[in-house]
Amino acid sequence: MYKYRLVTPGPVAVSERIRRAMAEELIHHRAPGFQPVFREVREKLQQVFQTRREVLVLASSGTGAMEASVSNLLSRGESAIVVRAGKFGERWAELCEVYGIRPVCVDVEWGRAVRPEEVRAAFEAAPAARALLVQASETSTGVLHPIRELAEIVHERDRLILVDGISAVGVHDLPMDAWGLDALISGSQKSLGLPPGLAFVALSENAERALERTTQPRYYFDLRKELEGQPRGHTAYTPSVSLILGLREALRGILDEGLPQIFARYQRTAHSVRAAVQALGLELFAPDAPSYACTAVCLPAGIDGAELVRRLRAVYGVHVAGGQGKVAGKIIRIGHMGDVDGFDLLAVIAALEMALLDLGYPAKLGEGTRTMTQLLREFSLEKG
Ligand SMILES: *Cc1c(COP(=O)(O)O)cnc(C)c1O
């Protein structure tokens, strides 16, 4: 009855413009036609990552770039501080273990951002730790970590900071070079508004030196090979050509709109969604340091999260994400990335009001949508 609306915090809805670009005739990656595409993509990725370093393009999901960072920058027997504040922080720790690196975990209650002092204390307790591994935006809880402050702590010690920016690059201002991030990672199916299948990682000069030193076995994700080839237009293995055509279109769209404008737009969107759910009497899961990538909402007692997600999708066509790991069934996450605008999210709030009422929560129809409409209007007036 309703149209399908994909509003999970990844994968995200892909615009028609990007889908069309990916449907173009396949070009061979060694043929001349691919070179200008790849060159444009490389240059534009540097702008979006706010770096002069090479942004490597990998054919994998985002986790591939996380794994590549661990296996290329850290050696067996070393230790690393890991901010474990959600599902993706856990993934950093698991990756370390697999490669024989001891994760020294800073465990943070889910829904809270790490405090710089906690990381400082961890380095004091484990001064040999080679690196700090952290998410910029912890998509499983909707939290934004204070990356700039964390980078300063890492620099005082001449260590590396590896930042998973999979739901933050292109959403929040995360200037790689200005903040001195040593590895900045992203993936295609979140803020870039593409289907899944591409991962990105840019490395600082210090990280590049670490690359030469590490003793891990690497093959597909040997970033030395990619660093040598990609600046000349050659990926080590067959690149995802169609996704790269879509990426070119996505990056053009991002840079046409402008990064500062995009950051401001995300801030407004996130703010209006948050105000709307609060007007419905619901609480935010990450009230203190919310990421703009998604809004995580606590569910009232008696409402089964899985059932709410199912009903939203099956009856209202609205596909939000539930909670992962230890918050499964307890929260829902409304994504703000990809091809969604304020009116799409207004529809999501309307559907949420209806679905909550269906499940017995005394939602007052129109309370959330009214708040959101008012805010959207204020933003439009500000913009003139
Ligand atoms: C989605 C996500 C990942 C994992 O990416 P995959 O593409 O599923 O491998 C890692 N970190 C963060 C912060 C994410 O949002």
The ligand as an SDF file (V2000), in Angstrom:
LIG
                    3D

 15 15  0  0  0  0  0  0  0  0999 V2000
   28.3470   -0.2310    8.8010 C   0  0  0  0  0  0  0  0  0  0  0  0
   29.5170   -0.0020    9.6650 C   0  0  0  0  0  0  0  0  0  0  0  0
   30.6130   -0.8970    9.6760 C   0  0  0  0  0  0  0  0  0  0  0  0
   30.6220   -2.1830    8.9310 C   0  0  0  0  0  0  0  0  0  0  0  0
   30.5520   -2.0550    7.6250 O   0  0  0  0  0  0  0  0  0  0  0  0
   30.2350   -3.2770    6.6390 P   0  0  0  0  0  0  0  0  0  0  0  0
   30.1250   -2.5020    5.3840 O   0  0  0  0  0  0  0  0  0  0  0  0
   28.9730   -3.9080    7.0770 O   0  0  0  0  0  0  0  0  0  0  0  0
   31.3910   -4.1730    6.6720 O   0  0  0  0  0  0  0  0  0  0  0  0
   31.6730   -0.5970   10.4700 C   0  0  0  0  0  0  0  0  0  0  0  0
   31.7020    0.4970   11.2320 N   0  0  0  0  0  0  0  0  0  0  0  0
   30.6850    1.3690   11.2540 C   0  0  0  0  0  0  0  0  0  0  0  0
   30.7760    2.5630   12.1330 C   0  0  0  0  0  0  0  0  0  0  0  0
   29.5620    1.1480   10.4680 C   0  0  0  0  0  0  0  0  0  0  0  0
   28.5430    2.0160   10.5000 O   0  0  0  0  0  0  0  0  0  0  0  0
  1  2  1  0
  2  3  1  0
  2 14  2  0
  3  4  1  0
  3 10  2  0
  4  5  1  0
  5  6  1  0
  6  7  2  0
  6  8  1  0
  6  9  1  0
 10 11  1  0
 11 12  2  0
 12 13  1  0
 12 14  1  0
 14 15  1  0
M  END
$$$$
